[in-house]
């Protein structure tokens, strides 16, 4: 009697399953695992306050840093943004809007650019705090934004970029 390839394969899986079950059963009989009374090592935990409000903590530090922020460092950090944004007065929009005189400007109000509904729905002007929150994580600030940039995690970099954006104006807005 000849067995088909399907019968041989099925029989092979059945034998393998029985073998695995038998080895597991035998191992459980021979070795009794006892739970540890205390942890072998202690894992370091981040403070809950830092996890709960990273944006609030970063906001305060960035606002304090703005007065001393280096616009040259901001211009250097802004190079990541140059692929999508122009900064020239009267400059054309690219993939993202022109950012000339953005500080204090109404959100989603630049002419000739199609903003996402997420930004249109925010309302208000681009304050220093809003720019900081947006630069931390654009997707968290405006859920549904088309901007794919993940954000700037370092407060010093955000402060420098905001100072640089502030300088892109004929009349820079006063610092907070």
Steps between C-alpha positions, in 0.01 A plus 500: 500500500633840403437816699454835333722799578210656696463194720874488565509872586201471732649199674831689541321795667309261727821324610675837558209630711497182710876525546483863614214424739685197641824695559305785669304258720816311602688825571219625726508174699880507543545873577281694740525878444470711812424872479770736626440669835657827380631633172852399399573854377313827520418677177538878504170680455451842350313738730129504419496880492745508210290256299172667583589851392806510275351779289423717802851452640656571161279805448625673813863433424469613137327825597782571747762421234357729232670816623844340469429274202749511214330585170803364313452162666130527419577566135728195501233281666242638257687340207287189563195714426638670185403206281132581556489865616634824356587794724542787256281807525235448233651157425300226337345213687663162457360173632438703818410869530744792497599580859595867464355697793331188644525604868172666592340416165159332489519120470421358157473850353784514249382582150532248221546194721245226564516434875372181657167507681693423819684834483197691376304381800754624755432872464699775669848631426838327507619591849839399633334227708308368199813494285683311775219245537482459122875451469498235775256288298298642211271196493423527873437877481272480197361148474449429132760745368660417166844593635712186526787651704533314831607806700796638693554327833768731642370815667817690405444424130134604519591826673762573234258423214229716656751785545600457135135504386447814712788668317325438166297821521532869428370558855575197723239438770605571861622203701269358767 
